């Protein structure tokens, strides 16, 4: 019961969010776990892990940039 409440709240919030925002939020938990593993638990960082992390966040940055560019273009009044 205790773990069901946050899941239900997430489901309600997910229905109200834009899908692109929801997709971005889904990257936060693995990123937090990755950073905690490096900092708190002092896990070794292999080059493959670092390359994967950089590639994933580069893709997220490109996606976010495109999303913002499209939003700005649609907000401009037609000439």
Secondary structure, DSSP 8 states (H G I E B T S, - for coil): -HHHHHHHHHHHHHHHS-HHHHHHHHHHHHHHHHHHHHHTS-----HHHHHHHHHHHHHHHHHHHHHHHHHHHHHS---
